[in-house]
Amino acid sequence: MKLPLITSPLFRVHLGVVLRAMRTEQHKTLREVSQGANVSLGYLSEIERGCKEISSEMLASVCDALDVPLWQVLVMTARVAAAPEQATQGLSVPVMVA
């Protein structure tokens, strides 16, 4: 999975990029994932943009809606946070950080 270089040290920004990459890689819309996770579409959008924190319970629901194990999301997020330059292989995803 190719992810963009992220300069922000915030976990929520890295997590949002990973969630968006996984969702778009599956060709799912925000609406599909928000409905599957029982999370509002606007809130999920803010999570993907790194604007809002997500609870562990809600993250588990989003992972279920994406059919991705929670550990995989956390490992990808850790890789992005620890070594952004190594995460630039595979899927390209634009980053929108305000």
N, CA, C and O atoms as a GROMACS GRO file, in nm:
protein
  392
    1MET      N    1   0.084  -0.116   0.000
    1MET     CA    2   0.000   0.000   0.000
    1MET      C    3   0.090   0.123   0.000
    1MET      O    4   0.176   0.136   0.086
    2LYS      N    5   0.070   0.212  -0.094
    2LYS     CA    6   0.150   0.334  -0.100
    2LYS      C    7   0.076   0.446  -0.030
    2LYS      O    8  -0.040   0.475  -0.060
    3LEU      N    9   0.144   0.509   0.064
    3LEU     CA   10   0.086   0.619   0.139
    3LEU      C   11   0.176   0.741   0.125
    3LEU      O   12   0.296   0.727   0.103
    4PRO      N   13   0.118   0.860   0.137
    4PRO     CA   14   0.196   0.981   0.120
    4PRO      C   15   0.285   1.010   0.241
    4PRO      O   16   0.262   0.958   0.350
    5LEU      N   17   0.383   1.092   0.220
    5LEU     CA   18   0.468   1.138   0.329
    5LEU      C   19   0.387   1.234   0.414
    5LEU      O   20   0.328   1.329   0.364
    6ILE      N   21   0.384   1.209   0.543
    6ILE     CA   22   0.307   1.290   0.636
    6ILE      C   23   0.403   1.351   0.736
    6ILE      O   24   0.482   1.280   0.798
    7THR      N   25   0.397   1.481   0.752
    7THR     CA   26   0.490   1.546   0.843
    7THR      C   27   0.430   1.570   0.981
    7THR      O   28   0.504   1.604   1.074
    8SER      N   29   0.301   1.554   0.997
    8SER     CA   30   0.237   1.575   1.126
    8SER      C   31   0.268   1.461   1.222
    8SER      O   32   0.266   1.344   1.181
    9PRO      N   33   0.298   1.491   1.348
    9PRO     CA   34   0.328   1.386   1.445
    9PRO      C   35   0.203   1.327   1.508
    9PRO      O   36   0.213   1.238   1.593
   10LEU      N   37   0.085   1.374   1.470
   10LEU     CA   38  -0.038   1.329   1.535
   10LEU      C   39  -0.082   1.191   1.488
   10LEU      O   40  -0.091   1.165   1.368
   11PHE      N   41  -0.111   1.104   1.583
   11PHE     CA   42  -0.158   0.969   1.552
   11PHE      C   43  -0.286   0.975   1.469
   11PHE      O   44  -0.301   0.898   1.374
   12ARG      N   45  -0.377   1.066   1.505
   12ARG     CA   46  -0.505   1.071   1.433
   12ARG      C   47  -0.487   1.101   1.285
   12ARG      O   48  -0.566   1.055   1.203
   13VAL      N   49  -0.385   1.178   1.250
   13VAL     CA   50  -0.359   1.209   1.109
   13VAL      C   51  -0.312   1.084   1.036
   13VAL      O   52  -0.360   1.053   0.927
   14HIS      N   53  -0.218   1.012   1.096
   14HIS     CA   54  -0.167   0.889   1.035
   14HIS      C   55  -0.279   0.785   1.022
   14HIS      O   56  -0.292   0.719   0.919
   15LEU      N   57  -0.358   0.770   1.127
   15LEU     CA   58  -0.469   0.674   1.125
   15LEU      C   59  -0.569   0.709   1.016
   15LEU      O   60  -0.618   0.621   0.945
   16GLY      N   61  -0.601   0.837   1.003
   16GLY     CA   62  -0.697   0.879   0.901
   16GLY      C   63  -0.650   0.847   0.760
   16GLY      O   64  -0.729   0.804   0.676
   17VAL      N   65  -0.522   0.867   0.736
   17VAL     CA   66  -0.466   0.836   0.604
   17VAL      C   67  -0.476   0.686   0.576
   17VAL      O   68  -0.511   0.646   0.464
   18VAL      N   69  -0.447   0.606   0.675
   18VAL     CA   70  -0.454   0.460   0.658
   18VAL      C   71  -0.598   0.416   0.634
   18VAL      O   72  -0.624   0.336   0.544
   19LEU      N   73  -0.691   0.466   0.712
   19LEU     CA   74  -0.832   0.428   0.693
   19LEU      C   75  -0.883   0.468   0.556
   19LEU      O   76  -0.952   0.391   0.490
   20ARG      N   77  -0.849   0.589   0.513
   20ARG     CA   78  -0.893   0.634   0.380
   20ARG      C   79  -0.831   0.547   0.270
   20ARG      O   80  -0.898   0.511   0.174
   21ALA      N   81  -0.703   0.513   0.286
   21ALA     CA   82  -0.637   0.428   0.187
   21ALA      C   83  -0.703   0.291   0.178
   21ALA      O   84  -0.725   0.238   0.069
   22MET      N   85  -0.735   0.235   0.292
   22MET     CA   86  -0.799   0.103   0.293
   22MET      C   87  -0.939   0.111   0.231
   22MET      O   88  -0.979   0.022   0.156
   23ARG      N   89  -1.013   0.216   0.263
   23ARG     CA   90  -1.147   0.232   0.208
   23ARG      C   91  -1.143   0.250   0.057
   23ARG      O   92  -1.217   0.184  -0.016
   24THR      N   93  -1.057   0.339   0.009
   24THR     CA   94  -1.052   0.365  -0.135
   24THR      C   95  -0.994   0.246  -0.211
   24THR      O   96  -1.032   0.222  -0.326
   25GLU      N   97  -0.905   0.172  -0.149
   25GLU     CA   98  -0.851   0.053  -0.213
   25GLU      C   99  -0.961  -0.050  -0.238
   25GLU      O  100  -0.956  -0.127  -0.334
   26GLN      N  101  -1.060  -0.052  -0.150
   26GLN     CA  102  -1.174  -0.143  -0.164
   26GLN      C  103  -1.287  -0.083  -0.248
   26GLN      O  104  -1.392  -0.146  -0.265
   27HIS      N  105  -1.265   0.038  -0.300
   27HIS     CA  106  -1.366   0.108  -0.381
   27HIS      C  107  -1.497   0.126  -0.305
   27HIS      O  108  -1.606   0.116  -0.362
   28LYS      N  109  -1.486   0.153  -0.175
   28LYS     CA  110  -1.604   0.178  -0.092
   28LYS      C  111  -1.619   0.328  -0.071
   28LYS      O  112  -1.520   0.401  -0.063
   29THR      N  113  -1.742   0.373  -0.063
   29THR     CA  114  -1.768   0.513  -0.036
   29THR      C  115  -1.769   0.538   0.115
   29THR      O  116  -1.780   0.444   0.195
   30LEU      N  117  -1.757   0.664   0.151
   30LEU     CA  118  -1.770   0.700   0.292
   30LEU      C  119  -1.905   0.655   0.346
   30LEU      O  120  -1.915   0.605   0.458
   31ARG      N  121  -2.007   0.672   0.266
   31ARG     CA  122  -2.142   0.633   0.308
   31ARG      C  123  -2.151   0.484   0.338
   31ARG      O  124  -2.208   0.444   0.439
   32GLU      N  125  -2.094   0.402   0.253
   32GLU     CA  126  -2.099   0.256   0.274
   32GLU      C  127  -2.030   0.218   0.405
   32GLU      O  128  -2.083   0.139   0.483
   33VAL      N  129  -1.913   0.274   0.428
   33VAL     CA  130  -1.838   0.240   0.549
   33VAL      C  131  -1.907   0.298   0.672
   33VAL      O  132  -1.915   0.231   0.775
   34SER      N  133  -1.956   0.420   0.663
   34SER     CA  134  -2.023   0.481   0.779
   34SER      C  135  -2.147   0.402   0.817
   34SER      O  136  -2.174   0.383   0.936
   35GLN      N  137  -2.223   0.357   0.719
   35GLN     CA  138  -2.342   0.277   0.748
   35GLN      C  139  -2.302   0.142   0.807
   35GLN      O  140  -2.364   0.096   0.903
   36GLY      N  141  -2.200   0.079   0.751
   36GLY     CA  142  -2.156  -0.051   0.802
   36GLY      C  143  -2.100  -0.043   0.942
   36GLY      O  144  -2.109  -0.139   1.019
   37ALA      N  145  -2.040   0.071   0.975
   37ALA     CA  146  -1.979   0.088   1.107
   37ALA      C  147  -2.074   0.155   1.206
   37ALA      O  148  -2.043   0.167   1.325
   38ASN      N  149  -2.189   0.200   1.157
   38ASN     CA  150  -2.285   0.272   1.240
   38ASN      C  151  -2.223   0.400   1.297
   38ASN      O  152  -2.237   0.430   1.416
   39VAL      N  153  -2.154   0.473   1.209
   39VAL     CA  154  -2.088   0.599   1.242
   39VAL      C  155  -2.140   0.703   1.144
   39VAL      O  156  -2.162   0.671   1.027
   40SER      N  157  -2.159   0.825   1.189
   40SER     CA  158  -2.209   0.926   1.095
   40SER      C  159  -2.106   0.951   0.985
   40SER      O  160  -1.985   0.944   1.006
   41LEU      N  161  -2.158   0.980   0.867
   41LEU     CA  162  -2.073   1.004   0.752
   41LEU      C  163  -1.980   1.123   0.776
   41LEU      O  164  -1.862   1.116   0.743
   42GLY      N  165  -2.030   1.229   0.832
   42GLY     CA  166  -1.948   1.347   0.859
   42GLY      C  167  -1.837   1.318   0.958
   42GLY      O  168  -1.725   1.366   0.941
   43TYR      N  169  -1.868   1.240   1.062
   43TYR     CA  170  -1.767   1.207   1.162
   43TYR      C  171  -1.658   1.119   1.100
   43TYR      O  172  -1.540   1.140   1.127
   44LEU      N  173  -1.696   1.022   1.019
   44LEU     CA  174  -1.599   0.936   0.954
   44LEU      C  175  -1.510   1.018   0.861
   44LEU      O  176  -1.390   0.994   0.852
   45SER      N  177  -1.568   1.114   0.792
   45SER     CA  178  -1.490   1.201   0.705
   45SER      C  179  -1.388   1.280   0.787
   45SER      O  180  -1.272   1.293   0.745
   46GLU      N  181  -1.428   1.331   0.901
   46GLU     CA  182  -1.335   1.405   0.987
   46GLU      C  183  -1.224   1.315   1.042
   46GLU      O  184  -1.110   1.360   1.058
   47ILE      N  185  -1.257   1.191   1.069
   47ILE     CA  186  -1.155   1.095   1.114
   47ILE      C  187  -1.054   1.071   1.003
   47ILE      O  188  -0.933   1.074   1.028
   48GLU      N  189  -1.102   1.048   0.882
   48GLU     CA  190  -1.012   1.025   0.769
   48GLU      C  191  -0.923   1.145   0.740
   48GLU      O  192  -0.810   1.129   0.696
   49ARG      N  193  -0.972   1.265   0.765
   49ARG     CA  194  -0.894   1.386   0.742
   49ARG      C  195  -0.803   1.421   0.860
   49ARG      O  196  -0.728   1.518   0.854
   50GLY      N  197  -0.810   1.339   0.967
   50GLY     CA  198  -0.724   1.363   1.082
   50GLY      C  199  -0.771   1.476   1.171
   50GLY      O  200  -0.694   1.528   1.251
   51CYS      N  201  -0.897   1.514   1.157
   51CYS     CA  202  -0.951   1.626   1.236
   51CYS      C  203  -1.009   1.582   1.370
   51CYS      O  204  -1.017   1.662   1.463
   52LYS      N  205  -1.050   1.457   1.380
   52LYS     CA  206  -1.114   1.406   1.501
   52LYS      C  207  -1.046   1.280   1.549
   52LYS      O  208  -0.993   1.201   1.470
   53GLU      N  209  -1.047   1.262   1.681
   53GLU     CA  210  -1.000   1.137   1.742
   53GLU      C  211  -1.111   1.033   1.728
   53GLU      O  212  -1.228   1.067   1.714
   54ILE      N  213  -1.072   0.906   1.734
   54ILE     CA  214  -1.170   0.797   1.726
   54ILE      C  215  -1.152   0.708   1.848
   54ILE      O  216  -1.039   0.679   1.888
   55SER      N  217  -1.261   0.664   1.906
   55SER     CA  218  -1.253   0.572   2.019
   55SER      C  219  -1.214   0.433   1.970
   55SER      O  220  -1.229   0.401   1.852
   56SER      N  221  -1.164   0.353   2.060
   56SER     CA  222  -1.124   0.217   2.022
   56SER      C  223  -1.245   0.135   1.975
   56SER      O  224  -1.233   0.054   1.884
   57GLU      N  225  -1.360   0.156   2.037
   57GLU     CA  226  -1.481   0.084   1.998
   57GLU      C  227  -1.524   0.124   1.857
   57GLU      O  228  -1.561   0.039   1.776
   58MET      N  229  -1.520   0.254   1.830
   58MET     CA  230  -1.559   0.301   1.698
   58MET      C  231  -1.458   0.255   1.592
   58MET      O  232  -1.497   0.218   1.481
   59LEU      N  233  -1.331   0.256   1.626
   59LEU     CA  234  -1.228   0.208   1.532
   59LEU      C  235  -1.252   0.062   1.500
   59LEU      O  236  -1.238   0.020   1.385
   60ALA      N  237  -1.287  -0.017   1.600
   60ALA     CA  238  -1.316  -0.159   1.576
   60ALA      C  239  -1.435  -0.174   1.481
   60ALA      O  240  -1.435  -0.262   1.395
   61SER      N  241  -1.536  -0.088   1.495
   61SER     CA  242  -1.653  -0.093   1.406
   61SER      C  243  -1.615  -0.055   1.263
   61SER      O  244  -1.663  -0.117   1.168
   62VAL      N  245  -1.530   0.045   1.248
   62VAL     CA  246  -1.486   0.086   1.114
   62VAL      C  247  -1.404  -0.026   1.051
   62VAL      O  248  -1.419  -0.056   0.932
   63CYS      N  249  -1.318  -0.089   1.130
   63CYS     CA  250  -1.238  -0.202   1.079
   63CYS      C  251  -1.329  -0.315   1.034
   63CYS      O  252  -1.305  -0.376   0.930
   64ASP      N  253  -1.434  -0.344   1.112
   64ASP     CA  254  -1.531  -0.447   1.072
   64ASP      C  255  -1.598  -0.410   0.940
   64ASP      O  256  -1.615  -0.494   0.852
   65ALA      N  257  -1.637  -0.284   0.927
   65ALA     CA  258  -1.703  -0.239   0.804
   65ALA      C  259  -1.609  -0.249   0.684
   65ALA      O  260  -1.654  -0.271   0.571
   66LEU      N  261  -1.479  -0.233   0.709
   66LEU     CA  262  -1.380  -0.246   0.602
   66LEU      C  263  -1.332  -0.391   0.586
   66LEU      O  264  -1.256  -0.422   0.495
   67ASP      N  265  -1.378  -0.477   0.674
   67ASP     CA  266  -1.337  -0.619   0.674
   67ASP      C  267  -1.184  -0.630   0.682
   67ASP      O  268  -1.122  -0.707   0.610
   68VAL      N  269  -1.127  -0.550   0.772
   68VAL     CA  270  -0.983  -0.547   0.794
   68VAL      C  271  -0.961  -0.565   0.944
   68VAL      O  272  -1.028  -0.499   1.024
   69PRO      N  273  -0.870  -0.653   0.984
   69PRO     CA  274  -0.846  -0.670   1.128
   69PRO      C  275  -0.790  -0.542   1.190
   69PRO      O  276  -0.711  -0.470   1.128
   70LEU      N  277  -0.830  -0.515   1.312
   70LEU     CA  278  -0.783  -0.397   1.385
   70LEU      C  279  -0.632  -0.394   1.392
   70LEU      O  280  -0.571  -0.288   1.377
   71TRP      N  281  -0.570  -0.509   1.416
   71TRP     CA  282  -0.424  -0.512   1.428
   71TRP      C  283  -0.358  -0.465   1.300
   71TRP      O  284  -0.253  -0.400   1.304
   72GLN      N  285  -0.416  -0.496   1.186
   72GLN     CA  286  -0.358  -0.456   1.059
   72GLN      C  287  -0.361  -0.303   1.043
   72GLN      O  288  -0.265  -0.243   0.994
   73VAL      N  289  -0.471  -0.241   1.082
   73VAL     CA  290  -0.481  -0.096   1.077
   73VAL      C  291  -0.378  -0.033   1.170
   73VAL      O  292  -0.312   0.064   1.133
   74LEU      N  293  -0.364  -0.088   1.289
   74LEU     CA  294  -0.268  -0.033   1.385
   74LEU      C  295  -0.124  -0.051   1.338
   74LEU      O  296  -0.042   0.040   1.354
   75VAL      N  297  -0.093  -0.165   1.279
   75VAL     CA  298   0.043  -0.188   1.227
   75VAL      C  299   0.072  -0.091   1.114
   75VAL      O  300   0.180  -0.031   1.110
   76MET      N  301  -0.022  -0.074   1.021
   76MET     CA  302  -0.001   0.019   0.910
   76MET      C  303   0.016   0.162   0.961
   76MET      O  304   0.100   0.237   0.912
   77THR      N  305  -0.063   0.198   1.060
   77THR     CA  306  -0.054   0.332   1.117
   77THR      C  307   0.081   0.352   1.185
   77THR      O  308   0.143   0.458   1.172
   78ALA      N  309   0.127   0.252   1.255
   78ALA     CA  310   0.258   0.260   1.320
   78ALA      C  311   0.369   0.273   1.217
   78ALA      O  312   0.463   0.350   1.237
   79ARG      N  313   0.358   0.200   1.109
   79ARG     CA  314   0.460   0.210   1.002
   79ARG      C  315   0.462   0.349   0.941
   79ARG      O  316   0.569   0.405   0.916
   80VAL      N  317   0.345   0.404   0.918
   80VAL     CA  318   0.337   0.538   0.862
   80VAL      C  319   0.396   0.640   0.959
   80VAL      O  320   0.468   0.731   0.918
   81ALA      N  321   0.365   0.626   1.085
   81ALA     CA  322   0.414   0.720   1.186
   81ALA      C  323   0.564   0.706   1.209
   81ALA      O  324   0.633   0.807   1.227
   82ALA      N  325   0.614   0.584   1.208
   82ALA     CA  326   0.755   0.559   1.240
   82ALA      C  327   0.849   0.587   1.123
   82ALA      O  328   0.959   0.638   1.143
   83ALA      N  329   0.806   0.554   1.005
   83ALA     CA  330   0.895   0.568   0.890
   83ALA      C  331   0.816   0.607   0.766
   83ALA      O  332   0.796   0.525   0.676
   84PRO      N  333   0.769   0.732   0.761
   84PRO     CA  334   0.686   0.773   0.647
   84PRO      C  335   0.751   0.748   0.511
   84PRO      O  336   0.682   0.717   0.415
   85GLU      N  337   0.882   0.763   0.503
   85GLU     CA  338   0.948   0.743   0.375
   85GLU      C  339   0.942   0.598   0.328
   85GLU      O  340   0.952   0.571   0.209
   86GLN      N  341   0.926   0.504   0.421
   86GLN     CA  342   0.916   0.363   0.384
   86GLN      C  343   0.773   0.325   0.345
   86GLN      O  344   0.751   0.221   0.284
   87ALA      N  345   0.678   0.408   0.380
   87ALA     CA  346   0.537   0.379   0.352
   87ALA      C  347   0.493   0.428   0.215
   87ALA      O  348   0.374   0.426   0.184
   88THR      N  349   0.586   0.471   0.133
   88THR     CA  350   0.550   0.528   0.003
   88THR      C  351   0.557   0.426  -0.110
   88THR      O  352   0.591   0.461  -0.223
   89GLN      N  353   0.525   0.302  -0.081
   89GLN     CA  354   0.523   0.199  -0.185
   89GLN      C  355   0.381   0.147  -0.199
   89GLN      O  356   0.317   0.118  -0.098
   90GLY      N  357   0.330   0.135  -0.319
   90GLY     CA  358   0.199   0.079  -0.342
   90GLY      C  359   0.095   0.185  -0.375
   90GLY      O  360   0.110   0.260  -0.472
   91LEU      N  361  -0.012   0.191  -0.293
   91LEU     CA  362  -0.127   0.276  -0.318
   91LEU      C  363  -0.101   0.422  -0.285
   91LEU      O  364  -0.049   0.452  -0.177
   92SER      N  365  -0.136   0.511  -0.374
   92SER     CA  366  -0.122   0.655  -0.351
   92SER      C  367  -0.253   0.711  -0.299
   92SER      O  368  -0.360   0.683  -0.354
   93VAL      N  369  -0.244   0.789  -0.194
   93VAL     CA  370  -0.363   0.850  -0.137
   93VAL      C  371  -0.332   0.995  -0.105
   93VAL      O  372  -0.232   1.021  -0.038
   94PRO      N  373  -0.414   1.090  -0.150
   94PRO     CA  374  -0.388   1.229  -0.116
   94PRO      C  375  -0.414   1.256   0.031
   94PRO      O  376  -0.501   1.192   0.091
   95VAL      N  377  -0.341   1.347   0.090
   95VAL     CA  378  -0.360   1.383   0.230
   95VAL      C  379  -0.417   1.524   0.236
   95VAL      O  380  -0.366   1.616   0.171
   96MET      N  381  -0.521   1.540   0.314
   96MET     CA  382  -0.580   1.672   0.336
   96MET      C  383  -0.573   1.699   0.484
   96MET      O  384  -0.658   1.653   0.560
   97VAL      N  385  -0.474   1.773   0.525
   97VAL     CA  386  -0.459   1.808   0.665
   97VAL      C  387  -0.473   1.958   0.678
   97VAL      O  388  -0.398   2.034   0.616
   98ALA      N  389  -0.569   1.999   0.760
   98ALA     CA  390  -0.593   2.143   0.776
   98ALA      C  391  -0.498   2.202   0.878
   98ALA      O  392  -0.503   2.321   0.905
   0.00000   0.00000   0.00000
